[in-house]
């Protein structure tokens, strides 16, 4: 049970949350290599949105250039 001093100190100083130093940090599914990035851009990794974006990119690349 917390004492009134502990509660008062927490109200004045606040809390500090620290992560555990022993566990390795996982960066999730970030794209780290060019090969993985190429798979993501071409939609080969299975994501529906990436496949749609790859299709849009392919159609844009197939259009004739309109720059002067």
mmCIF file as gemmi writes it, N, C-alpha and C atoms, coordinates in Angstrom:
data_model
loop_
_atom_site.group_PDB
_atom_site.id
_atom_site.type_symbol
_atom_site.label_atom_id
_atom_site.label_alt_id
_atom_site.label_comp_id
_atom_site.label_asym_id
_atom_site.label_entity_id
_atom_site.label_seq_id
_atom_site.pdbx_PDB_ins_code
_atom_site.Cartn_x
_atom_site.Cartn_y
_atom_site.Cartn_z
_atom_site.occupancy
_atom_site.B_iso_or_equiv
_atom_site.pdbx_formal_charge
_atom_site.auth_seq_id
_atom_site.auth_asym_id
_atom_site.pdbx_PDB_model_num
ATOM 1 N N . UNK Axp A 1 ? 0.856 -1.168 0 1 0 ? 1 A 1
ATOM 2 C CA . UNK Axp A 1 ? 0 0 0 1 0 ? 1 A 1
ATOM 3 C C . UNK Axp A 1 ? 0.904 1.234 0 1 0 ? 1 A 1
ATOM 4 N N . UNK Axp A 2 ? 0.551 2.207 -0.762 1 0 ? 2 A 1
ATOM 5 C CA . UNK Axp A 2 ? 1.336 3.435 -0.878 1 0 ? 2 A 1
ATOM 6 C C . UNK Axp A 2 ? 0.993 4.372 0.271 1 0 ? 2 A 1
ATOM 7 N N . UNK Axp A 3 ? 2.027 5.013 0.768 1 0 ? 3 A 1
ATOM 8 C CA . UNK Axp A 3 ? 1.816 5.973 1.846 1 0 ? 3 A 1
ATOM 9 C C . UNK Axp A 3 ? 1.419 7.315 1.247 1 0 ? 3 A 1
ATOM 10 N N . UNK Axp A 4 ? 0.977 8.209 2.087 1 0 ? 4 A 1
ATOM 11 C CA . UNK Axp A 4 ? 0.58 9.532 1.596 1 0 ? 4 A 1
ATOM 12 C C . UNK Axp A 4 ? 1.792 10.287 1.053 1 0 ? 4 A 1
ATOM 13 N N . UNK Axp A 5 ? 2.996 10.005 1.617 1 0 ? 5 A 1
ATOM 14 C CA . UNK Axp A 5 ? 4.223 10.628 1.091 1 0 ? 5 A 1
ATOM 15 C C . UNK Axp A 5 ? 4.496 10.15 -0.342 1 0 ? 5 A 1
ATOM 16 N N . UNK Axp A 6 ? 4.311 8.855 -0.578 1 0 ? 6 A 1
ATOM 17 C CA . UNK Axp A 6 ? 4.512 8.299 -1.91 1 0 ? 6 A 1
ATOM 18 C C . UNK Axp A 6 ? 3.533 8.919 -2.911 1 0 ? 6 A 1
ATOM 19 N N . UNK Axp A 7 ? 2.306 9.052 -2.502 1 0 ? 7 A 1
ATOM 20 C CA . UNK Axp A 7 ? 1.287 9.63 -3.376 1 0 ? 7 A 1
ATOM 21 C C . UNK Axp A 7 ? 1.618 11.092 -3.665 1 0 ? 7 A 1
ATOM 22 N N . UNK Axp A 8 ? 2.01 11.84 -2.626 1 0 ? 8 A 1
ATOM 23 C CA . UNK Axp A 8 ? 2.371 13.247 -2.805 1 0 ? 8 A 1
ATOM 24 C C . UNK Axp A 8 ? 3.576 13.38 -3.74 1 0 ? 8 A 1
ATOM 25 N N . UNK Axp A 9 ? 4.596 12.526 -3.572 1 0 ? 9 A 1
ATOM 26 C CA . UNK Axp A 9 ? 5.783 12.561 -4.428 1 0 ? 9 A 1
ATOM 27 C C . UNK Axp A 9 ? 5.41 12.235 -5.87 1 0 ? 9 A 1
ATOM 28 N N . UNK Axp A 10 ? 4.531 11.268 -6.072 1 0 ? 10 A 1
ATOM 29 C CA . UNK Axp A 10 ? 4.098 10.91 -7.418 1 0 ? 10 A 1
ATOM 30 C C . UNK Axp A 10 ? 3.33 12.058 -8.069 1 0 ? 10 A 1
ATOM 31 N N . UNK Axp A 11 ? 2.533 12.783 -7.287 1 0 ? 11 A 1
ATOM 32 C CA . UNK Axp A 11 ? 1.778 13.905 -7.83 1 0 ? 11 A 1
ATOM 33 C C . UNK Axp A 11 ? 2.699 15.052 -8.216 1 0 ? 11 A 1
ATOM 34 N N . UNK Axp A 12 ? 3.747 15.28 -7.438 1 0 ? 12 A 1
ATOM 35 C CA . UNK Axp A 12 ? 4.651 16.398 -7.699 1 0 ? 12 A 1
ATOM 36 C C . UNK Axp A 12 ? 5.674 16.048 -8.778 1 0 ? 12 A 1
ATOM 37 N N . UNK Axp A 13 ? 6.309 14.869 -8.663 1 0 ? 13 A 1
ATOM 38 C CA . UNK Axp A 13 ? 7.395 14.498 -9.568 1 0 ? 13 A 1
ATOM 39 C C . UNK Axp A 13 ? 6.923 13.727 -10.793 1 0 ? 13 A 1
ATOM 40 N N . UNK Axp A 14 ? 5.793 13.079 -10.737 1 0 ? 14 A 1
ATOM 41 C CA . UNK Axp A 14 ? 5.298 12.284 -11.85 1 0 ? 14 A 1
ATOM 42 C C . UNK Axp A 14 ? 5.912 10.899 -11.851 1 0 ? 14 A 1
ATOM 43 N N . UNK Axp A 15 ? 5.632 10.159 -12.897 1 0 ? 15 A 1
ATOM 44 C CA . UNK Axp A 15 ? 6.128 8.796 -13.039 1 0 ? 15 A 1
ATOM 45 C C . UNK Axp A 15 ? 7.145 8.73 -14.162 1 0 ? 15 A 1
ATOM 46 N N . UNK Axp A 16 ? 8.095 7.828 -14.038 1 0 ? 16 A 1
ATOM 47 C CA . UNK Axp A 16 ? 9.055 7.565 -15.1 1 0 ? 16 A 1
ATOM 48 C C . UNK Axp A 16 ? 8.958 6.093 -15.46 1 0 ? 16 A 1
ATOM 49 N N . UNK Axp A 17 ? 8.598 5.834 -16.716 1 0 ? 17 A 1
ATOM 50 C CA . UNK Axp A 17 ? 8.489 4.463 -17.179 1 0 ? 17 A 1
ATOM 51 C C . UNK Axp A 17 ? 9.71 4.153 -18.029 1 0 ? 17 A 1
ATOM 52 N N . UNK Axp A 18 ? 10.396 3.077 -17.695 1 0 ? 18 A 1
ATOM 53 C CA . UNK Axp A 18 ? 11.589 2.673 -18.427 1 0 ? 18 A 1
ATOM 54 C C . UNK Axp A 18 ? 11.344 1.299 -19.026 1 0 ? 18 A 1
ATOM 55 N N . UNK Axp A 19 ? 11.817 1.103 -20.263 1 0 ? 19 A 1
ATOM 56 C CA . UNK Axp A 19 ? 11.697 -0.2 -20.906 1 0 ? 19 A 1
ATOM 57 C C . UNK Axp A 19 ? 12.724 -1.155 -20.347 1 0 ? 19 A 1
ATOM 58 N N . UNK Axp A 20 ? 12.474 -2.438 -20.509 1 0 ? 20 A 1
ATOM 59 C CA . UNK Axp A 20 ? 13.431 -3.419 -20.028 1 0 ? 20 A 1
ATOM 60 C C . UNK Axp A 20 ? 14.657 -3.4 -20.937 1 0 ? 20 A 1
ATOM 61 N N . UNK Axp A 21 ? 15.827 -3.435 -20.341 1 0 ? 21 A 1
ATOM 62 C CA . UNK Axp A 21 ? 17.054 -3.349 -21.119 1 0 ? 21 A 1
ATOM 63 C C . UNK Axp A 21 ? 17.483 -4.707 -21.678 1 0 ? 21 A 1
ATOM 64 N N . UNK Axp A 22 ? 16.976 -5.799 -21.14 1 0 ? 22 A 1
ATOM 65 C CA . UNK Axp A 22 ? 17.412 -7.125 -21.559 1 0 ? 22 A 1
ATOM 66 C C . UNK Axp A 22 ? 16.751 -7.617 -22.831 1 0 ? 22 A 1
ATOM 67 N N . UNK Axp A 23 ? 15.533 -7.15 -23.118 1 0 ? 23 A 1
ATOM 68 C CA . UNK Axp A 23 ? 14.809 -7.649 -24.278 1 0 ? 23 A 1
ATOM 69 C C . UNK Axp A 23 ? 15.26 -6.917 -25.535 1 0 ? 23 A 1
ATOM 70 N N . UNK Axp A 24 ? 15.541 -7.655 -26.612 1 0 ? 24 A 1
ATOM 71 C CA . UNK Axp A 24 ? 15.915 -6.984 -27.863 1 0 ? 24 A 1
ATOM 72 C C . UNK Axp A 24 ? 14.71 -6.27 -28.451 1 0 ? 24 A 1
ATOM 73 N N . UNK Axp A 25 ? 14.922 -5.103 -28.977 1 0 ? 25 A 1
ATOM 74 C CA . UNK Axp A 25 ? 13.812 -4.35 -29.554 1 0 ? 25 A 1
ATOM 75 C C . UNK Axp A 25 ? 13.535 -4.864 -30.954 1 0 ? 25 A 1
ATOM 76 N N . UNK Axp A 26 ? 12.266 -5.145 -31.209 1 0 ? 26 A 1
ATOM 77 C CA . UNK Axp A 26 ? 11.894 -5.617 -32.54 1 0 ? 26 A 1
ATOM 78 C C . UNK Axp A 26 ? 11.339 -4.433 -33.32 1 0 ? 26 A 1
ATOM 79 N N . UNK Axp A 27 ? 11.802 -4.281 -34.547 1 0 ? 27 A 1
ATOM 80 C CA . UNK Axp A 27 ? 11.377 -3.163 -35.371 1 0 ? 27 A 1
ATOM 81 C C . UNK Axp A 27 ? 10.183 -3.504 -36.242 1 0 ? 27 A 1
ATOM 82 N N . UNK Axp A 28 ? 9.556 -4.639 -36.013 1 0 ? 28 A 1
ATOM 83 C CA . UNK Axp A 28 ? 8.377 -5.002 -36.772 1 0 ? 28 A 1
ATOM 84 C C . UNK Axp A 28 ? 8.709 -5.424 -38.182 1 0 ? 28 A 1
ATOM 85 N N . UNK Axp A 29 ? 7.858 -5.065 -39.11 1 0 ? 29 A 1
ATOM 86 C CA . UNK Axp A 29 ? 8.044 -5.469 -40.503 1 0 ? 29 A 1
ATOM 87 C C . UNK Axp A 29 ? 8.57 -4.318 -41.339 1 0 ? 29 A 1
ATOM 88 N N . UNK Axp A 30 ? 9.591 -3.65 -40.873 1 0 ? 30 A 1
ATOM 89 C CA . UNK Axp A 30 ? 10.164 -2.55 -41.633 1 0 ? 30 A 1
ATOM 90 C C . UNK Axp A 30 ? 10.949 -3.103 -42.815 1 0 ? 30 A 1
ATOM 91 N N . UNK Axp A 31 ? 10.971 -2.336 -43.881 1 0 ? 31 A 1
ATOM 92 C CA . UNK Axp A 31 ? 11.724 -2.728 -45.067 1 0 ? 31 A 1
ATOM 93 C C . UNK Axp A 31 ? 13.173 -2.346 -44.834 1 0 ? 31 A 1
ATOM 94 N N . UNK Axp A 32 ? 14.07 -3.337 -44.842 1 0 ? 32 A 1
ATOM 95 C CA . UNK Axp A 32 ? 15.467 -3.085 -44.503 1 0 ? 32 A 1
ATOM 96 C C . UNK Axp A 32 ? 16.405 -3.262 -45.687 1 0 ? 32 A 1
ATOM 97 N N . UNK Axp A 33 ? 16.081 -4.131 -46.617 1 0 ? 33 A 1
ATOM 98 C CA . UNK Axp A 33 ? 17.002 -4.391 -47.717 1 0 ? 33 A 1
ATOM 99 C C . UNK Axp A 33 ? 16.343 -4.011 -49.033 1 0 ? 33 A 1
ATOM 100 N N . UNK Axp A 34 ? 17.164 -3.824 -50.053 1 0 ? 34 A 1
ATOM 101 C CA . UNK Axp A 34 ? 16.624 -3.464 -51.361 1 0 ? 34 A 1
ATOM 102 C C . UNK Axp A 34 ? 15.73 -4.58 -51.908 1 0 ? 34 A 1
ATOM 103 N N . UNK Axp A 35 ? 16.096 -5.828 -51.635 1 0 ? 35 A 1
ATOM 104 C CA . UNK Axp A 35 ? 15.294 -6.946 -52.134 1 0 ? 35 A 1
ATOM 105 C C . UNK Axp A 35 ? 13.901 -6.917 -51.513 1 0 ? 35 A 1
ATOM 106 N N . UNK Axp A 36 ? 13.816 -6.678 -50.221 1 0 ? 36 A 1
ATOM 107 C CA . UNK Axp A 36 ? 12.517 -6.609 -49.558 1 0 ? 36 A 1
ATOM 108 C C . UNK Axp A 36 ? 11.74 -5.404 -50.045 1 0 ? 36 A 1
ATOM 109 N N . UNK Axp A 37 ? 12.443 -4.29 -50.269 1 0 ? 37 A 1
ATOM 110 C CA . UNK Axp A 37 ? 11.779 -3.089 -50.747 1 0 ? 37 A 1
ATOM 111 C C . UNK Axp A 37 ? 11.208 -3.337 -52.14 1 0 ? 37 A 1
ATOM 112 N N . UNK Axp A 38 ? 11.973 -4.036 -52.985 1 0 ? 38 A 1
ATOM 113 C CA . UNK Axp A 38 ? 11.498 -4.352 -54.342 1 0 ? 38 A 1
ATOM 114 C C . UNK Axp A 38 ? 10.25 -5.218 -54.261 1 0 ? 38 A 1
ATOM 115 N N . UNK Axp A 39 ? 10.244 -6.205 -53.371 1 0 ? 39 A 1
ATOM 116 C CA . UNK Axp A 39 ? 9.06 -7.055 -53.205 1 0 ? 39 A 1
ATOM 117 C C . UNK Axp A 39 ? 7.877 -6.225 -52.758 1 0 ? 39 A 1
ATOM 118 N N . UNK Axp A 40 ? 8.095 -5.278 -51.864 1 0 ? 40 A 1
ATOM 119 C CA . UNK Axp A 40 ? 7.002 -4.446 -51.379 1 0 ? 40 A 1
ATOM 120 C C . UNK Axp A 40 ? 6.462 -3.579 -52.513 1 0 ? 40 A 1
ATOM 121 N N . UNK Axp A 41 ? 7.368 -2.955 -53.283 1 0 ? 41 A 1
ATOM 122 C CA . UNK Axp A 41 ? 6.943 -2.058 -54.352 1 0 ? 41 A 1
ATOM 123 C C . UNK Axp A 41 ? 6.18 -2.814 -55.431 1 0 ? 41 A 1
ATOM 124 N N . UNK Axp A 42 ? 6.611 -4.028 -55.75 1 0 ? 42 A 1
ATOM 125 C CA . UNK Axp A 42 ? 5.953 -4.798 -56.797 1 0 ? 42 A 1
ATOM 126 C C . UNK Axp A 42 ? 4.716 -5.533 -56.281 1 0 ? 42 A 1
ATOM 127 N N . UNK Axp A 43 ? 4.455 -5.484 -54.987 1 0 ? 43 A 1
ATOM 128 C CA . UNK Axp A 43 ? 3.28 -6.136 -54.431 1 0 ? 43 A 1
ATOM 129 C C . UNK Axp A 43 ? 3.443 -7.622 -54.252 1 0 ? 43 A 1
ATOM 130 N N . UNK Axp A 44 ? 4.677 -8.11 -54.275 1 0 ? 44 A 1
ATOM 131 C CA . UNK Axp A 44 ? 4.915 -9.554 -54.211 1 0 ? 44 A 1
ATOM 132 C C . UNK Axp A 44 ? 4.79 -10.117 -52.801 1 0 ? 44 A 1
ATOM 133 N N . UNK Axp A 45 ? 4.699 -9.283 -51.795 1 0 ? 45 A 1
ATOM 134 C CA . UNK Axp A 45 ? 4.664 -9.812 -50.424 1 0 ? 45 A 1
ATOM 135 C C . UNK Axp A 45 ? 3.259 -10.162 -49.959 1 0 ? 45 A 1
ATOM 136 N N . UNK Axp A 46 ? 2.252 -9.953 -50.801 1 0 ? 46 A 1
ATOM 137 C CA . UNK Axp A 46 ? 0.916 -10.44 -50.476 1 0 ? 46 A 1
ATOM 138 C C . UNK Axp A 46 ? -0.054 -9.4 -49.98 1 0 ? 46 A 1
ATOM 139 N N . UNK Axp A 47 ? 0.37 -8.171 -49.765 1 0 ? 47 A 1
ATOM 140 C CA . UNK Axp A 47 ? -0.536 -7.141 -49.284 1 0 ? 47 A 1
ATOM 141 C C . UNK Axp A 47 ? -1.424 -6.666 -50.424 1 0 ? 47 A 1
ATOM 142 N N . UNK Axp A 48 ? -2.712 -6.597 -50.183 1 0 ? 48 A 1
ATOM 143 C CA . UNK Axp A 48 ? -3.638 -6.146 -51.207 1 0 ? 48 A 1
ATOM 144 C C . UNK Axp A 48 ? -3.392 -4.711 -51.627 1 0 ? 48 A 1
ATOM 145 N N . UNK Axp A 49 ? -3.103 -3.849 -50.648 1 0 ? 49 A 1
ATOM 146 C CA . UNK Axp A 49 ? -2.875 -2.443 -50.984 1 0 ? 49 A 1
ATOM 147 C C . UNK Axp A 49 ? -1.589 -2.276 -51.781 1 0 ? 49 A 1
ATOM 148 N N . UNK Axp A 50 ? -0.568 -3.075 -51.484 1 0 ? 50 A 1
ATOM 149 C CA . UNK Axp A 50 ? 0.687 -2.988 -52.228 1 0 ? 50 A 1
ATOM 150 C C . UNK Axp A 50 ? 0.49 -3.472 -53.662 1 0 ? 50 A 1
ATOM 151 N N . UNK Axp A 51 ? -0.329 -4.509 -53.846 1 0 ? 51 A 1
ATOM 152 C CA . UNK Axp A 51 ? -0.605 -4.989 -55.194 1 0 ? 51 A 1
ATOM 153 C C . UNK Axp A 51 ? -1.345 -3.929 -56.001 1 0 ? 51 A 1
ATOM 154 N N . UNK Axp A 52 ? -2.29 -3.254 -55.353 1 0 ? 52 A 1
ATOM 155 C CA . UNK Axp A 52 ? -3.035 -2.2 -56.042 1 0 ? 52 A 1
ATOM 156 C C . UNK Axp A 52 ? -2.1 -1.047 -56.402 1 0 ? 52 A 1
ATOM 157 N N . UNK Axp A 53 ? -1.236 -0.66 -55.468 1 0 ? 53 A 1
ATOM 158 C CA . UNK Axp A 53 ? -0.273 0.412 -55.748 1 0 ? 53 A 1
ATOM 159 C C . UNK Axp A 53 ? 0.673 0.009 -56.87 1 0 ? 53 A 1
ATOM 160 N N . UNK Axp A 54 ? 1.11 -1.259 -56.892 1 0 ? 54 A 1
ATOM 161 C CA . UNK Axp A 54 ? 1.992 -1.73 -57.95 1 0 ? 54 A 1
ATOM 162 C C . UNK Axp A 54 ? 1.283 -1.679 -59.29 1 0 ? 54 A 1
ATOM 163 N N . UNK Axp A 55 ? -0.006 -2.015 -59.307 1 0 ? 55 A 1
ATOM 164 C CA . UNK Axp A 55 ? -0.782 -1.95 -60.537 1 0 ? 55 A 1
ATOM 165 C C . UNK Axp A 55 ? -0.893 -0.501 -61.028 1 0 ? 55 A 1
ATOM 166 N N . UNK Axp A 56 ? -1.129 0.419 -60.105 1 0 ? 56 A 1
ATOM 167 C CA . UNK Axp A 56 ? -1.208 1.84 -60.458 1 0 ? 56 A 1
ATOM 168 C C . UNK Axp A 56 ? 0.13 2.321 -60.999 1 0 ? 56 A 1
ATOM 169 N N . UNK Axp A 57 ? 1.226 1.922 -60.368 1 0 ? 57 A 1
ATOM 170 C CA . UNK Axp A 57 ? 2.557 2.317 -60.847 1 0 ? 57 A 1
ATOM 171 C C . UNK Axp A 57 ? 2.83 1.773 -62.244 1 0 ? 57 A 1
ATOM 172 N N . UNK Axp A 58 ? 2.424 0.517 -62.48 1 0 ? 58 A 1
ATOM 173 C CA . UNK Axp A 58 ? 2.651 -0.089 -63.786 1 0 ? 58 A 1
ATOM 174 C C . UNK Axp A 58 ? 1.847 0.635 -64.862 1 0 ? 58 A 1
ATOM 175 N N . UNK Axp A 59 ? 0.594 0.989 -64.562 1 0 ? 59 A 1
ATOM 176 C CA . UNK Axp A 59 ? -0.222 1.719 -65.527 1 0 ? 59 A 1
ATOM 177 C C . UNK Axp A 59 ? 0.352 3.109 -65.786 1 0 ? 59 A 1
ATOM 178 N N . UNK Axp A 60 ? 0.848 3.759 -64.75 1 0 ? 60 A 1
ATOM 179 C CA . UNK Axp A 60 ? 1.444 5.081 -64.909 1 0 ? 60 A 1
ATOM 180 C C . UNK Axp A 60 ? 2.706 4.997 -65.77 1 0 ? 60 A 1
ATOM 181 N N . UNK Axp A 61 ? 3.5 3.945 -65.553 1 0 ? 61 A 1
ATOM 182 C CA . UNK Axp A 61 ? 4.733 3.778 -66.332 1 0 ? 61 A 1
ATOM 183 C C . UNK Axp A 61 ? 4.427 3.478 -67.795 1 0 ? 61 A 1
ATOM 184 N N . UNK Axp A 62 ? 3.296 2.828 -68.058 1 0 ? 62 A 1
ATOM 185 C CA . UNK Axp A 62 ? 2.935 2.472 -69.427 1 0 ? 62 A 1
ATOM 186 C C . UNK Axp A 62 ? 2.36 3.656 -70.199 1 0 ? 62 A 1
ATOM 187 N N . UNK Axp A 63 ? 1.894 4.681 -69.506 1 0 ? 63 A 1
ATOM 188 C CA . UNK Axp A 63 ? 1.338 5.852 -70.194 1 0 ? 63 A 1
ATOM 189 C C . UNK Axp A 63 ? 2.429 6.606 -70.926 1 0 ? 63 A 1
ATOM 190 N N . UNK Axp A 64 ? 2.104 7.209 -72.051 1 0 ? 64 A 1
ATOM 191 C CA . UNK Axp A 64 ? 3.097 8.044 -72.731 1 0 ? 64 A 1
ATOM 192 C C . UNK Axp A 64 ? 3.37 9.293 -71.903 1 0 ? 64 A 1
ATOM 193 N N . UNK Axp A 65 ? 4.59 9.71 -71.931 1 0 ? 65 A 1
ATOM 194 C CA . UNK Axp A 65 ? 4.988 10.877 -71.148 1 0 ? 65 A 1
ATOM 195 C C . UNK Axp A 65 ? 4.373 12.132 -71.742 1 0 ? 65 A 1
ATOM 196 N N . UNK Axp A 66 ? 3.848 13.016 -70.887 1 0 ? 66 A 1
ATOM 197 C CA . UNK Axp A 66 ? 3.228 14.245 -71.359 1 0 ? 66 A 1
ATOM 198 C C . UNK Axp A 66 ? 4.066 15.469 -71.023 1 0 ? 66 A 1
ATOM 199 N N . UNK Axp A 67 ? 5.291 15.278 -70.602 1 0 ? 67 A 1
ATOM 200 C CA . UNK Axp A 67 ? 6.152 16.417 -70.29 1 0 ? 67 A 1
ATOM 201 C C . UNK Axp A 67 ? 6.671 17.057 -71.561 1 0 ? 67 A 1
ATOM 202 N N . UNK Axp A 68 ? 6.956 18.313 -71.514 1 0 ? 68 A 1
ATOM 203 C CA . UNK Axp A 68 ? 7.465 19.033 -72.691 1 0 ? 68 A 1
ATOM 204 C C . UNK Axp A 68 ? 8.949 19.189 -72.61 1 0 ? 68 A 1
